[in-house]
């Protein structure tokens, strides 16, 4: 029900990967879990790196 563009990139975004992993747990006995977990881990690492970079570059008040 999604347009082709969103259908193509959906699994690479956190909501798509989370939905895919939940479905794999509920219906397929944890099969095909590697890709969604790697996607979620990559988003977590990127988010943490951006947060750490922003904190490091933030100026301290005098």
mmCIF file as Biopython writes it, N, C-alpha, C and O atoms, coordinates in Angstrom:
data_model
#
loop_
_atom_site.group_PDB
_atom_site.id
_atom_site.type_symbol
_atom_site.label_atom_id
_atom_site.label_alt_id
_atom_site.label_comp_id
_atom_site.label_asym_id
_atom_site.label_entity_id
_atom_site.label_seq_id
_atom_site.pdbx_PDB_ins_code
_atom_site.Cartn_x
_atom_site.Cartn_y
_atom_site.Cartn_z
_atom_site.occupancy
_atom_site.B_iso_or_equiv
_atom_site.auth_seq_id
_atom_site.auth_asym_id
_atom_site.pdbx_PDB_model_num
ATOM 1   N N  . UNK A ? 1  ? 0.796  -1.195  0.000  1.0 0.0 1  A 1 
ATOM 2   C CA . UNK A ? 1  ? 0.000  0.000   0.000  1.0 0.0 1  A 1 
ATOM 3   C C  . UNK A ? 1  ? 0.844  1.266   0.000  1.0 0.0 1  A 1 
ATOM 4   O O  . UNK A ? 1  ? 0.311  2.376   0.011  1.0 0.0 1  A 1 
ATOM 5   N N  . UNK A ? 2  ? 2.144  1.100   -0.013 1.0 0.0 2  A 1 
ATOM 6   C CA . UNK A ? 2  ? 3.034  2.257   -0.037 1.0 0.0 2  A 1 
ATOM 7   C C  . UNK A ? 2  ? 3.454  2.579   -1.468 1.0 0.0 2  A 1 
ATOM 8   O O  . UNK A ? 2  ? 3.488  1.690   -2.319 1.0 0.0 2  A 1 
ATOM 9   N N  . UNK A ? 3  ? 3.772  3.838   -1.737 1.0 0.0 3  A 1 
ATOM 10  C CA . UNK A ? 3  ? 4.354  4.172   -3.038 1.0 0.0 3  A 1 
ATOM 11  C C  . UNK A ? 3  ? 5.697  3.450   -3.199 1.0 0.0 3  A 1 
ATOM 12  O O  . UNK A ? 3  ? 6.342  3.118   -2.204 1.0 0.0 3  A 1 
ATOM 13  N N  . UNK A ? 4  ? 6.119  3.208   -4.434 1.0 0.0 4  A 1 
ATOM 14  C CA . UNK A ? 4  ? 7.346  2.429   -4.669 1.0 0.0 4  A 1 
ATOM 15  C C  . UNK A ? 4  ? 8.584  2.972   -3.957 1.0 0.0 4  A 1 
ATOM 16  O O  . UNK A ? 4  ? 9.397  2.197   -3.455 1.0 0.0 4  A 1 
ATOM 17  N N  . UNK A ? 5  ? 8.731  4.292   -3.910 1.0 0.0 5  A 1 
ATOM 18  C CA . UNK A ? 5  ? 9.910  4.859   -3.252 1.0 0.0 5  A 1 
ATOM 19  C C  . UNK A ? 5  ? 9.948  4.487   -1.777 1.0 0.0 5  A 1 
ATOM 20  O O  . UNK A ? 5  ? 10.976 4.019   -1.288 1.0 0.0 5  A 1 
ATOM 21  N N  . UNK A ? 6  ? 8.856  4.683   -1.065 1.0 0.0 6  A 1 
ATOM 22  C CA . UNK A ? 6  ? 8.809  4.396   0.366  1.0 0.0 6  A 1 
ATOM 23  C C  . UNK A ? 6  ? 8.863  2.901   0.636  1.0 0.0 6  A 1 
ATOM 24  O O  . UNK A ? 6  ? 9.392  2.475   1.663  1.0 0.0 6  A 1 
ATOM 25  N N  . UNK A ? 7  ? 8.325  2.109   -0.267 1.0 0.0 7  A 1 
ATOM 26  C CA . UNK A ? 7  ? 8.398  0.659   -0.116 1.0 0.0 7  A 1 
ATOM 27  C C  . UNK A ? 7  ? 9.843  0.177   -0.235 1.0 0.0 7  A 1 
ATOM 28  O O  . UNK A ? 7  ? 10.239 -0.782  0.428  1.0 0.0 7  A 1 
ATOM 29  N N  . UNK A ? 8  ? 10.627 0.846   -1.083 1.0 0.0 8  A 1 
ATOM 30  C CA . UNK A ? 8  ? 12.021 0.455   -1.284 1.0 0.0 8  A 1 
ATOM 31  C C  . UNK A ? 8  ? 12.902 0.825   -0.100 1.0 0.0 8  A 1 
ATOM 32  O O  . UNK A ? 8  ? 13.766 0.040   0.290  1.0 0.0 8  A 1 
ATOM 33  N N  . UNK A ? 9  ? 12.699 2.014   0.484  1.0 0.0 9  A 1 
ATOM 34  C CA . UNK A ? 9  ? 13.585 2.438   1.571  1.0 0.0 9  A 1 
ATOM 35  C C  . UNK A ? 9  ? 13.029 2.117   2.957  1.0 0.0 9  A 1 
ATOM 36  O O  . UNK A ? 9  ? 13.731 2.291   3.952  1.0 0.0 9  A 1 
ATOM 37  N N  . UNK A ? 10 ? 11.804 1.659   3.039  1.0 0.0 10 A 1 
ATOM 38  C CA . UNK A ? 10 ? 11.175 1.369   4.326  1.0 0.0 10 A 1 
ATOM 39  C C  . UNK A ? 10 ? 11.970 0.441   5.229  1.0 0.0 10 A 1 
ATOM 40  O O  . UNK A ? 10 ? 12.120 0.742   6.414  1.0 0.0 10 A 1 
ATOM 41  N N  . UNK A ? 11 ? 12.488 -0.679  4.722  1.0 0.0 11 A 1 
ATOM 42  C CA . UNK A ? 11 ? 13.257 -1.579  5.591  1.0 0.0 11 A 1 
ATOM 43  C C  . UNK A ? 11 ? 14.559 -0.985  6.116  1.0 0.0 11 A 1 
ATOM 44  O O  . UNK A ? 11 ? 15.113 -1.495  7.090  1.0 0.0 11 A 1 
ATOM 45  N N  . UNK A ? 12 ? 15.059 0.077   5.495  1.0 0.0 12 A 1 
ATOM 46  C CA . UNK A ? 12 ? 16.307 0.697   5.949  1.0 0.0 12 A 1 
ATOM 47  C C  . UNK A ? 12 ? 16.075 1.778   6.991  1.0 0.0 12 A 1 
ATOM 48  O O  . UNK A ? 12 ? 17.036 2.362   7.491  1.0 0.0 12 A 1 
ATOM 49  N N  . UNK A ? 13 ? 14.835 2.055   7.327  1.0 0.0 13 A 1 
ATOM 50  C CA . UNK A ? 13 ? 14.502 3.046   8.345  1.0 0.0 13 A 1 
ATOM 51  C C  . UNK A ? 13 ? 14.119 2.330   9.637  1.0 0.0 13 A 1 
ATOM 52  O O  . UNK A ? 13 ? 13.648 1.194   9.580  1.0 0.0 13 A 1 
ATOM 53  N N  . UNK A ? 14 ? 14.302 2.952   10.795 1.0 0.0 14 A 1 
ATOM 54  C CA . UNK A ? 14 ? 14.020 2.273   12.064 1.0 0.0 14 A 1 
ATOM 55  C C  . UNK A ? 14 ? 12.600 1.710   12.203 1.0 0.0 14 A 1 
ATOM 56  O O  . UNK A ? 14 ? 12.464 0.583   12.680 1.0 0.0 14 A 1 
ATOM 57  N N  . UNK A ? 15 ? 11.536 2.422   11.816 1.0 0.0 15 A 1 
ATOM 58  C CA . UNK A ? 15 ? 10.211 1.811   11.965 1.0 0.0 15 A 1 
ATOM 59  C C  . UNK A ? 15 ? 10.034 0.559   11.109 1.0 0.0 15 A 1 
ATOM 60  O O  . UNK A ? 15 ? 9.407  -0.407  11.544 1.0 0.0 15 A 1 
ATOM 61  N N  . UNK A ? 16 ? 10.579 0.572   9.906  1.0 0.0 16 A 1 
ATOM 62  C CA . UNK A ? 16 ? 10.476 -0.604  9.043  1.0 0.0 16 A 1 
ATOM 63  C C  . UNK A ? 16 ? 11.268 -1.779  9.584  1.0 0.0 16 A 1 
ATOM 64  O O  . UNK A ? 16 ? 10.792 -2.914  9.564  1.0 0.0 16 A 1 
ATOM 65  N N  . UNK A ? 17 ? 12.471 -1.515  10.068 1.0 0.0 17 A 1 
ATOM 66  C CA . UNK A ? 17 ? 13.299 -2.586  10.627 1.0 0.0 17 A 1 
ATOM 67  C C  . UNK A ? 17 ? 12.695 -3.133  11.915 1.0 0.0 17 A 1 
ATOM 68  O O  . UNK A ? 17 ? 12.734 -4.338  12.161 1.0 0.0 17 A 1 
ATOM 69  N N  . UNK A ? 18 ? 12.140 -2.250  12.731 1.0 0.0 18 A 1 
ATOM 70  C CA . UNK A ? 18 ? 11.495 -2.705  13.963 1.0 0.0 18 A 1 
ATOM 71  C C  . UNK A ? 18 ? 10.270 -3.549  13.691 1.0 0.0 18 A 1 
ATOM 72  O O  . UNK A ? 18 ? 10.045 -4.561  14.356 1.0 0.0 18 A 1 
ATOM 73  N N  . UNK A ? 19 ? 9.479  -3.138  12.717 1.0 0.0 19 A 1 
ATOM 74  C CA . UNK A ? 19 ? 8.299  -3.916  12.347 1.0 0.0 19 A 1 
ATOM 75  C C  . UNK A ? 19 ? 8.698  -5.267  11.785 1.0 0.0 19 A 1 
ATOM 76  O O  . UNK A ? 19 ? 8.090  -6.286  12.112 1.0 0.0 19 A 1 
ATOM 77  N N  . UNK A ? 20 ? 9.717  -5.277  10.941 1.0 0.0 20 A 1 
ATOM 78  C CA . UNK A ? 20 ? 10.184 -6.531  10.348 1.0 0.0 20 A 1 
ATOM 79  C C  . UNK A ? 20 ? 10.695 -7.490  11.425 1.0 0.0 20 A 1 
ATOM 80  O O  . UNK A ? 20 ? 10.392 -8.682  11.383 1.0 0.0 20 A 1 
ATOM 81  N N  . UNK A ? 21 ? 11.461 -6.984  12.384 1.0 0.0 21 A 1 
ATOM 82  C CA . UNK A ? 21 ? 11.989 -7.862  13.433 1.0 0.0 21 A 1 
ATOM 83  C C  . UNK A ? 21 ? 10.878 -8.361  14.349 1.0 0.0 21 A 1 
ATOM 84  O O  . UNK A ? 21 ? 10.904 -9.516  14.773 1.0 0.0 21 A 1 
ATOM 85  N N  . UNK A ? 22 ? 9.906  -7.511  14.661 1.0 0.0 22 A 1 
ATOM 86  C CA . UNK A ? 22 ? 8.775  -7.948  15.484 1.0 0.0 22 A 1 
ATOM 87  C C  . UNK A ? 22 ? 7.981  -9.030  14.772 1.0 0.0 22 A 1 
ATOM 88  O O  . UNK A ? 22 ? 7.572  -10.010 15.394 1.0 0.0 22 A 1 
ATOM 89  N N  . UNK A ? 23 ? 7.763  -8.862  13.490 1.0 0.0 23 A 1 
ATOM 90  C CA . UNK A ? 23 ? 7.046  -9.866  12.705 1.0 0.0 23 A 1 
ATOM 91  C C  . UNK A ? 23 ? 7.834  -11.172 12.662 1.0 0.0 23 A 1 
ATOM 92  O O  . UNK A ? 23 ? 7.250  -12.252 12.753 1.0 0.0 23 A 1 
ATOM 93  N N  . UNK A ? 24 ? 9.151  -11.079 12.525 1.0 0.0 24 A 1 
ATOM 94  C CA . UNK A ? 24 ? 9.979  -12.282 12.496 1.0 0.0 24 A 1 
ATOM 95  C C  . UNK A ? 24 ? 9.915  -13.033 13.819 1.0 0.0 24 A 1 
ATOM 96  O O  . UNK A ? 24 ? 9.889  -14.264 13.837 1.0 0.0 24 A 1 
ATOM 97  N N  . UNK A ? 25 ? 9.890  -12.298 14.919 1.0 0.0 25 A 1 
ATOM 98  C CA . UNK A ? 25 ? 9.795  -12.935 16.233 1.0 0.0 25 A 1 
ATOM 99  C C  . UNK A ? 25 ? 8.431  -13.584 16.419 1.0 0.0 25 A 1 
ATOM 100 O O  . UNK A ? 25 ? 8.337  -14.725 16.872 1.0 0.0 25 A 1 
ATOM 101 N N  . UNK A ? 26 ? 7.378  -12.861 16.070 1.0 0.0 26 A 1 
ATOM 102 C CA . UNK A ? 26 ? 6.021  -13.335 16.336 1.0 0.0 26 A 1 
ATOM 103 C C  . UNK A ? 26 ? 5.599  -14.496 15.446 1.0 0.0 26 A 1 
ATOM 104 O O  . UNK A ? 26 ? 4.936  -15.424 15.911 1.0 0.0 26 A 1 
ATOM 105 N N  . UNK A ? 27 ? 5.975  -14.455 14.174 1.0 0.0 27 A 1 
ATOM 106 C CA . UNK A ? 27 ? 5.421  -15.426 13.237 1.0 0.0 27 A 1 
ATOM 107 C C  . UNK A ? 27 ? 6.413  -16.413 12.660 1.0 0.0 27 A 1 
ATOM 108 O O  . UNK A ? 27 ? 6.009  -17.493 12.228 1.0 0.0 27 A 1 
ATOM 109 N N  . UNK A ? 28 ? 7.689  -16.088 12.637 1.0 0.0 28 A 1 
ATOM 110 C CA . UNK A ? 28 ? 8.647  -16.922 11.928 1.0 0.0 28 A 1 
ATOM 111 C C  . UNK A ? 28 ? 9.752  -17.469 12.820 1.0 0.0 28 A 1 
ATOM 112 O O  . UNK A ? 28 ? 10.822 -17.823 12.323 1.0 0.0 28 A 1 
ATOM 113 N N  . UNK A ? 29 ? 9.521  -17.545 14.112 1.0 0.0 29 A 1 
ATOM 114 C CA . UNK A ? 29 ? 10.463 -18.140 15.070 1.0 0.0 29 A 1 
ATOM 115 C C  . UNK A ? 29 ? 11.870 -17.550 14.944 1.0 0.0 29 A 1 
ATOM 116 O O  . UNK A ? 29 ? 12.853 -18.288 14.892 1.0 0.0 29 A 1 
ATOM 117 N N  . UNK A ? 30 ? 11.959 -16.243 14.898 1.0 0.0 30 A 1 
ATOM 118 C CA . UNK A ? 30 ? 13.217 -15.490 14.871 1.0 0.0 30 A 1 
ATOM 119 C C  . UNK A ? 30 ? 14.035 -15.671 13.596 1.0 0.0 30 A 1 
ATOM 120 O O  . UNK A ? 30 ? 15.223 -15.347 13.594 1.0 0.0 30 A 1 
ATOM 121 N N  . UNK A ? 31 ? 13.452 -16.172 12.524 1.0 0.0 31 A 1 
ATOM 122 C CA . UNK A ? 31 ? 14.164 -16.263 11.250 1.0 0.0 31 A 1 
ATOM 123 C C  . UNK A ? 31 ? 14.240 -14.882 10.611 1.0 0.0 31 A 1 
ATOM 124 O O  . UNK A ? 31 ? 13.359 -14.048 10.815 1.0 0.0 31 A 1 
ATOM 125 N N  . UNK A ? 32 ? 15.278 -14.648 9.853  1.0 0.0 32 A 1 
ATOM 126 C CA . UNK A ? 32 ? 15.494 -13.391 9.123  1.0 0.0 32 A 1 
ATOM 127 C C  . UNK A ? 32 ? 15.583 -12.194 10.064 1.0 0.0 32 A 1 
ATOM 128 O O  . UNK A ? 32 ? 14.985 -11.150 9.804  1.0 0.0 32 A 1 
ATOM 129 N N  . UNK A ? 33 ? 16.322 -12.344 11.145 1.0 0.0 33 A 1 
ATOM 130 C CA . UNK A ? 33 ? 16.465 -11.259 12.120 1.0 0.0 33 A 1 
ATOM 131 C C  . UNK A ? 33 ? 17.749 -10.457 11.928 1.0 0.0 33 A 1 
ATOM 132 O O  . UNK A ? 33 ? 17.861 -9.352  12.458 1.0 0.0 33 A 1 
ATOM 133 N N  . UNK A ? 34 ? 18.706 -10.979 11.191 1.0 0.0 34 A 1 
ATOM 134 C CA . UNK A ? 34 ? 20.007 -10.329 11.100 1.0 0.0 34 A 1 
ATOM 135 C C  . UNK A ? 34 ? 19.931 -8.943  10.469 1.0 0.0 34 A 1 
ATOM 136 O O  . UNK A ? 34 ? 20.449 -7.979  11.033 1.0 0.0 34 A 1 
ATOM 137 N N  . UNK A ? 35 ? 19.303 -8.834  9.323  1.0 0.0 35 A 1 
ATOM 138 C CA . UNK A ? 35 ? 19.252 -7.548  8.626  1.0 0.0 35 A 1 
ATOM 139 C C  . UNK A ? 35 ? 18.529 -6.475  9.431  1.0 0.0 35 A 1 
ATOM 140 O O  . UNK A ? 35 ? 19.067 -5.377  9.577  1.0 0.0 35 A 1 
ATOM 141 N N  . UNK A ? 36 ? 17.319 -6.743  9.969  1.0 0.0 36 A 1 
ATOM 142 C CA . UNK A ? 36 ? 16.670 -5.687  10.754 1.0 0.0 36 A 1 
ATOM 143 C C  . UNK A ? 36 ? 17.473 -5.273  11.986 1.0 0.0 36 A 1 
ATOM 144 O O  . UNK A ? 36 ? 17.501 -4.093  12.334 1.0 0.0 36 A 1 
ATOM 145 N N  . UNK A ? 37 ? 18.120 -6.222  12.643 1.0 0.0 37 A 1 
ATOM 146 C CA . UNK A ? 37 ? 18.914 -5.872  13.818 1.0 0.0 37 A 1 
ATOM 147 C C  . UNK A ? 37 ? 20.154 -5.064  13.437 1.0 0.0 37 A 1 
ATOM 148 O O  . UNK A ? 37 ? 20.558 -4.166  14.175 1.0 0.0 37 A 1 
ATOM 149 N N  . UNK A ? 38 ? 20.754 -5.373  12.301 1.0 0.0 38 A 1 
ATOM 150 C CA . UNK A ? 38 ? 21.893 -4.578  11.837 1.0 0.0 38 A 1 
ATOM 151 C C  . UNK A ? 38 ? 21.461 -3.162  11.472 1.0 0.0 38 A 1 
ATOM 152 O O  . UNK A ? 38 ? 22.189 -2.204  11.733 1.0 0.0 38 A 1 
ATOM 153 N N  . UNK A ? 39 ? 20.286 -3.026  10.872 1.0 0.0 39 A 1 
ATOM 154 C CA . UNK A ? 39 ? 19.765 -1.694  10.539 1.0 0.0 39 A 1 
ATOM 155 C C  . UNK A ? 39 ? 19.536 -0.893  11.813 1.0 0.0 39 A 1 
ATOM 156 O O  . UNK A ? 39 ? 19.934 0.269   11.893 1.0 0.0 39 A 1 
ATOM 157 N N  . UNK A ? 40 ? 18.901 -1.500  12.807 1.0 0.0 40 A 1 
ATOM 158 C CA . UNK A ? 40 ? 18.647 -0.796  14.067 1.0 0.0 40 A 1 
ATOM 159 C C  . UNK A ? 40 ? 19.953 -0.450  14.779 1.0 0.0 40 A 1 
ATOM 160 O O  . UNK A ? 40 ? 20.083 0.634   15.348 1.0 0.0 40 A 1 
ATOM 161 N N  . UNK A ? 41 ? 20.918 -1.369  14.750 1.0 0.0 41 A 1 
ATOM 162 C CA . UNK A ? 41 ? 22.212 -1.097  15.374 1.0 0.0 41 A 1 
ATOM 163 C C  . UNK A ? 41 ? 22.942 0.043   14.661 1.0 0.0 41 A 1 
ATOM 164 O O  . UNK A ? 41 ? 23.559 0.888   15.309 1.0 0.0 41 A 1 
ATOM 165 N N  . UNK A ? 42 ? 22.871 0.064   13.342 1.0 0.0 42 A 1 
ATOM 166 C CA . UNK A ? 42 ? 23.519 1.142   12.591 1.0 0.0 42 A 1 
ATOM 167 C C  . UNK A ? 42 ? 22.900 2.494   12.925 1.0 0.0 42 A 1 
ATOM 168 O O  . UNK A ? 42 ? 23.619 3.477   13.101 1.0 0.0 42 A 1 
ATOM 169 N N  . UNK A ? 43 ? 21.575 2.553   13.012 1.0 0.0 43 A 1 
ATOM 170 C CA . UNK A ? 43 ? 20.914 3.810   13.374 1.0 0.0 43 A 1 
ATOM 171 C C  . UNK A ? 43 ? 21.296 4.229   14.790 1.0 0.0 43 A 1 
ATOM 172 O O  . UNK A ? 43 ? 21.468 5.419   15.052 1.0 0.0 43 A 1 
ATOM 173 N N  . UNK A ? 44 ? 21.431 3.274   15.703 1.0 0.0 44 A 1 
ATOM 174 C CA . UNK A ? 44 ? 21.819 3.598   17.076 1.0 0.0 44 A 1 
ATOM 175 C C  . UNK A ? 44 ? 23.243 4.145   17.125 1.0 0.0 44 A 1 
ATOM 176 O O  . UNK A ? 44 ? 23.512 5.109   17.841 1.0 0.0 44 A 1 
ATOM 177 N N  . UNK A ? 45 ? 24.150 3.540   16.372 1.0 0.0 45 A 1 
ATOM 178 C CA . UNK A ? 45 ? 25.540 3.996   16.341 1.0 0.0 45 A 1 
ATOM 179 C C  . UNK A ? 45 ? 25.633 5.392   15.726 1.0 0.0 45 A 1 
ATOM 180 O O  . UNK A ? 45 ? 26.340 6.256   16.246 1.0 0.0 45 A 1 
ATOM 181 N N  . UNK A ? 46 ? 24.926 5.612   14.628 1.0 0.0 46 A 1 
ATOM 182 C CA . UNK A ? 46 ? 24.945 6.930   13.981 1.0 0.0 46 A 1 
ATOM 183 C C  . UNK A ? 46 ? 24.353 7.985   14.911 1.0 0.0 46 A 1 
ATOM 184 O O  . UNK A ? 46 ? 24.893 9.086   15.022 1.0 0.0 46 A 1 
ATOM 185 N N  . UNK A ? 47 ? 23.260 7.660   15.570 1.0 0.0 47 A 1 
ATOM 186 C CA . UNK A ? 47 ? 22.649 8.610   16.507 1.0 0.0 47 A 1 
ATOM 187 C C  . UNK A ? 47 ? 23.562 8.935   17.674 1.0 0.0 47 A 1 
ATOM 188 O O  . UNK A ? 47 ? 23.666 10.091  18.084 1.0 0.0 47 A 1 
ATOM 189 N N  . UNK A ? 48 ? 24.226 7.914   18.212 1.0 0.0 48 A 1 
ATOM 190 C CA . UNK A ? 48 ? 25.157 8.149   19.315 1.0 0.0 48 A 1 
ATOM 191 C C  . UNK A ? 48 ? 26.353 8.981   18.855 1.0 0.0 48 A 1 
ATOM 192 O O  . UNK A ? 48 ? 26.820 9.853   19.588 1.0 0.0 48 A 1 
ATOM 193 N N  . UNK A ? 49 ? 26.848 8.717   17.653 1.0 0.0 49 A 1 
ATOM 194 C CA . UNK A ? 49 ? 27.986 9.485   17.133 1.0 0.0 49 A 1 
ATOM 195 C C  . UNK A ? 49 ? 27.616 10.950  16.922 1.0 0.0 49 A 1 
ATOM 196 O O  . UNK A ? 49 ? 28.404 11.842  17.237 1.0 0.0 49 A 1 
ATOM 197 N N  . UNK A ? 50 ? 26.432 11.198  16.395 1.0 0.0 50 A 1 
ATOM 198 C CA . UNK A ? 50 ? 25.993 12.584  16.197 1.0 0.0 50 A 1 
ATOM 199 C C  . UNK A ? 50 ? 25.828 13.287  17.538 1.0 0.0 50 A 1 
ATOM 200 O O  . UNK A ? 50 ? 26.206 14.450  17.680 1.0 0.0 50 A 1 
ATOM 201 N N  . UNK A ? 51 ? 25.270 12.593  18.516 1.0 0.0 51 A 1 
ATOM 202 C CA . UNK A ? 51 ? 25.095 13.180  19.842 1.0 0.0 51 A 1 
ATOM 203 C C  . UNK A ? 51 ? 26.438 13.495  20.486 1.0 0.0 51 A 1 
ATOM 204 O O  . UNK A ? 51 ? 26.612 14.565  21.070 1.0 0.0 51 A 1 
ATOM 205 N N  . UNK A ? 52 ? 27.384 12.573  20.384 1.0 0.0 52 A 1 
ATOM 206 C CA . UNK A ? 52 ? 28.710 12.795  20.968 1.0 0.0 52 A 1 
ATOM 207 C C  . UNK A ? 52 ? 29.434 13.936  20.250 1.0 0.0 52 A 1 
ATOM 208 O O  . UNK A ? 52 ? 30.096 14.747  20.897 1.0 0.0 52 A 1 
ATOM 209 N N  . UNK A ? 53 ? 29.315 14.008  18.931 1.0 0.0 53 A 1 
ATOM 210 C CA . UNK A ? 53 ? 29.953 15.094  18.182 1.0 0.0 53 A 1 
ATOM 211 C C  . UNK A ? 53 ? 29.337 16.438  18.550 1.0 0.0 53 A 1 
ATOM 212 O O  . UNK A ? 53 ? 30.050 17.431  18.692 1.0 0.0 53 A 1 
ATOM 213 N N  . UNK A ? 54 ? 28.032 16.471  18.703 1.0 0.0 54 A 1 
ATOM 214 C CA . UNK A ? 54 ? 27.372 17.724  19.087 1.0 0.0 54 A 1 
ATOM 215 C C  . UNK A ? 54 ? 27.785 18.141  20.491 1.0 0.0 54 A 1 
ATOM 216 O O  . UNK A ? 54 ? 27.984 19.327  20.752 1.0 0.0 54 A 1 
ATOM 217 N N  . UNK A ? 55 ? 27.914 17.176  21.396 1.0 0.0 55 A 1 
ATOM 218 C CA . UNK A ? 55 ? 28.324 17.494  22.762 1.0 0.0 55 A 1 
ATOM 219 C C  . UNK A ? 55 ? 29.777 17.967  22.804 1.0 0.0 55 A 1 
ATOM 220 O O  . UNK A ? 55 ? 30.120 18.840  23.602 1.0 0.0 55 A 1 
ATOM 221 N N  . UNK A ? 56 ? 30.623 17.404  21.960 1.0 0.0 56 A 1 
ATOM 222 C CA . UNK A ? 56 ? 32.034 17.785  21.952 1.0 0.0 56 A 1 
ATOM 223 C C  . UNK A ? 56 ? 32.245 19.175  21.360 1.0 0.0 56 A 1 
ATOM 224 O O  . UNK A ? 56 ? 33.162 19.890  21.763 1.0 0.0 56 A 1 
ATOM 225 N N  . UNK A ? 57 ? 31.415 19.552  20.422 1.0 0.0 57 A 1 
ATOM 226 C CA . UNK A ? 57 ? 31.598 20.855  19.782 1.0 0.0 57 A 1 
ATOM 227 C C  . UNK A ? 57 ? 30.825 21.970  20.477 1.0 0.0 57 A 1 
ATOM 228 O O  . UNK A ? 57 ? 30.976 23.140  20.125 1.0 0.0 57 A 1 
ATOM 229 N N  . UNK A ? 58 ? 30.030 21.631  21.422 1.0 0.0 58 A 1 
ATOM 230 C CA . UNK A ? 58 ? 29.247 22.646  22.137 1.0 0.0 58 A 1 
ATOM 231 C C  . UNK A ? 58 ? 30.181 23.488  23.008 1.0 0.0 58 A 1 
ATOM 232 O O  . UNK A ? 58 ? 31.049 22.953  23.699 1.0 0.0 58 A 1 
ATOM 233 N N  . UNK A ? 59 ? 29.998 24.784  22.969 1.0 0.0 59 A 1 
ATOM 234 C CA . UNK A ? 59 ? 30.832 25.678  23.769 1.0 0.0 59 A 1 
ATOM 235 C C  . UNK A ? 59 ? 30.378 25.674  25.218 1.0 0.0 59 A 1 
ATOM 236 O O  . UNK A ? 59 ? 29.185 25.623  25.519 1.0 0.0 59 A 1 
ATOM 237 N N  . UNK A ? 60 ? 31.347 25.728  26.093 1.0 0.0 60 A 1 
ATOM 238 C CA . UNK A ? 60 ? 31.031 25.810  27.519 1.0 0.0 60 A 1 
ATOM 239 C C  . UNK A ? 60 ? 30.819 27.262  27.897 1.0 0.0 60 A 1 
ATOM 240 O O  . UNK A ? 60 ? 31.495 28.152  27.381 1.0 0.0 60 A 1 
ATOM 241 N N  . UNK A ? 61 ? 29.889 27.498  28.791 1.0 0.0 61 A 1 
ATOM 242 C CA . UNK A ? 61 ? 29.604 28.867  29.241 1.0 0.0 61 A 1 
ATOM 243 C C  . UNK A ? 61 ? 30.766 29.373  30.093 1.0 0.0 61 A 1 
ATOM 244 O O  . UNK A ? 61 ? 31.321 28.617  30.890 1.0 0.0 61 A 1 
ATOM 245 N N  . UNK A ? 62 ? 31.142 30.653  29.931 1.0 0.0 62 A 1 
ATOM 246 C CA . UNK A ? 62 ? 32.267 31.189  30.718 1.0 0.0 62 A 1 
ATOM 247 C C  . UNK A ? 62 ? 31.905 31.389  32.172 1.0 0.0 62 A 1 
ATOM 248 O O  . UNK A ? 62 ? 32.740 31.831  32.961 1.0 0.0 62 A 1 
#
